[in-house]
Every structure is written in structure tokens, then in C-alpha cells.
Amino acid sequence: MLKELIVILLIASNASAATCDIPTLIKQNDPSPCNGYVISKETEEQIRVDITKYKKTIANLEETEKHYETTLKFDRETMKIYEDKLRNEQNFTSWEKVLYFGMGALITGAIAYGTVKTLR
């Protein structure tokens, strides 16, 4: 008999501990089987709605982040291509610069001379 009583007490204590892991309906003025907070059903539903909204927002933010990372990667690759092209372009030597300056001066002088001749 004592053995049966101990077994029943152990089962009852384990059952009450197990109810803390799963939601249990508590009516007003009933003692709670475990420690914690008691919230209304409406508050619980609102929390669940908020959680799904937050999950959707996080998913959208992660998608946007992936898009920006892809865009930045493309921009970096494009900039690298243009940077390489600029570095590989042929630079003018000093004599070429003098030659082009001289040609510009001669052409400008010829245009000015022609304009003065036409207006007189």
C-alpha cells in the first residue's frame, strides 16, 4: 500500500511539472501549476501577430541586404574594370604635350586672324 501511494505521489508530482511545459487553461481564482506570467488570450494573440510581423520584416530585411550586397559587388567589379583601363591607357609624353599645345595655339591664331580679316 505504501509503495502504491509513493508511486501515485511521484506520478502526480511529475504530471504537475509536465503541465508547465505545455499551455494549460487557468480559470480565474484557480492556482497556477507553475511560476510565470499570466496573460489574456487577446494579449497572446496580439503577441503571436507581432511575432509573425517581425519574422516577415526580418525576412524582407535579409532579402534587401542580399540585394544590396549583390549591387555593391557588381559596382566594385565595374569600378575595378574601369580602374584597370585607366591605368593601362597610354599617357602622353612631354613632347606630345608640347606638340598638341603648339597645334592648338596655331589653330586658335589662324581662327583669330581669319576673324579679324573678315570683320575689317
C-alpha positions as CSV (number, residue, x, y, z in Angstrom):
1,M,0.0,0.0,0.0
2,L,2.8,2.4,0.9
3,K,4.5,1.5,-2.3
4,E,1.4,2.4,-4.3
5,L,1.0,5.7,-2.5
6,I,4.6,6.7,-3.3
7,V,4.1,5.8,-7.0
8,I,0.9,7.8,-7.1
9,L,2.6,10.8,-5.5
10,L,5.5,10.6,-7.9
11,I,3.3,10.4,-10.9
12,A,1.2,13.3,-9.6
13,S,4.2,15.5,-9.0
14,N,5.7,14.7,-12.4
15,A,2.3,15.4,-14.1
16,S,2.2,18.8,-12.5
17,A,5.7,19.6,-13.5
18,A,4.9,18.4,-17.0
19,T,2.0,20.9,-17.3
20,C,4.4,23.8,-17.1
21,D,5.9,22.7,-20.4
22,I,2.6,22.8,-22.3
23,P,0.0,25.6,-22.1
24,T,-2.7,25.0,-19.6
25,L,-6.0,26.8,-19.3
26,I,-6.3,28.6,-16.0
27,K,-9.6,30.0,-14.8
28,Q,-10.0,33.0,-12.6
29,N,-9.1,32.4,-9.0
30,D,-7.5,29.0,-9.8
31,P,-3.9,28.4,-8.7
32,S,-1.4,28.2,-11.4
33,P,0.5,24.9,-11.7
34,C,3.8,26.7,-12.4
35,N,5.6,30.0,-11.9
36,G,5.4,32.7,-14.6
37,Y,3.2,35.3,-16.1
38,V,-0.5,35.1,-16.8
39,I,-1.7,37.0,-19.9
40,S,-5.1,37.2,-21.5
41,K,-6.0,35.3,-24.7
42,E,-6.2,38.6,-26.6
43,T,-2.7,39.6,-25.5
44,E,-1.4,36.2,-26.5
45,E,-3.0,36.6,-30.0
46,Q,-1.5,40.1,-30.4
47,I,1.9,38.8,-29.4
48,R,1.6,36.0,-32.0
49,V,0.6,38.5,-34.7
50,D,3.5,40.8,-33.7
51,I,5.9,37.8,-33.9
52,T,4.8,36.9,-37.4
53,K,5.1,40.6,-38.5
54,Y,8.6,40.7,-37.1
55,K,9.5,37.5,-38.8
56,K,8.2,38.9,-42.1
57,T,10.1,42.1,-41.6
58,I,13.3,40.3,-40.8
59,A,12.9,38.2,-44.0
60,N,12.4,41.3,-46.0
61,L,15.4,43.0,-44.5
62,E,17.6,39.9,-45.2
63,E,16.3,39.9,-48.8
64,T,17.1,43.6,-49.1
65,E,20.6,43.1,-47.6
66,K,21.3,40.4,-50.2
67,H,20.2,42.7,-53.0
68,Y,22.5,45.5,-51.7
69,E,25.4,43.1,-51.4
70,T,24.9,41.9,-55.0
71,T,24.7,45.5,-56.2
72,L,27.8,46.5,-54.3
73,K,29.7,43.5,-55.6
74,F,28.7,44.5,-59.2
75,D,29.7,48.1,-58.6
76,R,33.1,47.1,-57.2
77,E,33.8,44.8,-60.1
78,T,32.8,47.6,-62.6
79,M,35.0,50.1,-60.8
80,K,37.9,47.6,-60.9
81,I,37.5,47.2,-64.7
82,Y,37.5,51.0,-65.2
83,E,40.4,51.4,-62.9
84,D,42.4,48.9,-64.8
85,K,41.5,50.5,-68.1
86,L,42.6,53.9,-66.8
87,R,45.9,52.5,-65.6
88,N,46.6,50.8,-68.9
89,E,45.9,53.8,-71.1
90,Q,48.9,55.4,-72.8
91,N,50.0,58.6,-71.1
92,F,51.2,61.5,-73.3
93,T,54.9,62.2,-73.2
94,S,56.2,65.7,-72.6
95,W,57.0,66.2,-76.3
96,E,53.5,65.1,-77.3
97,K,52.0,67.6,-74.8
98,V,54.1,70.4,-76.3
99,L,53.2,69.4,-79.9
100,Y,49.4,69.4,-79.1
101,F,49.7,72.7,-77.3
102,G,51.5,74.2,-80.2
103,M,48.9,72.9,-82.7
104,G,46.1,74.4,-80.5
105,A,47.9,77.7,-80.4
106,L,48.4,77.7,-84.2
107,I,44.7,76.8,-84.9
108,T,43.5,79.5,-82.5
109,G,45.8,82.0,-84.0
110,A,44.5,81.1,-87.5
111,I,40.9,81.5,-86.4
112,A,41.6,84.8,-84.8
113,Y,43.5,86.1,-87.9
114,G,40.6,84.9,-90.2
115,T,38.0,86.6,-88.0
116,V,39.9,89.9,-87.9
117,K,40.4,89.9,-91.7
118,T,36.7,89.2,-92.3
119,L,35.5,91.9,-89.9
120,R,37.7,94.7,-91.3
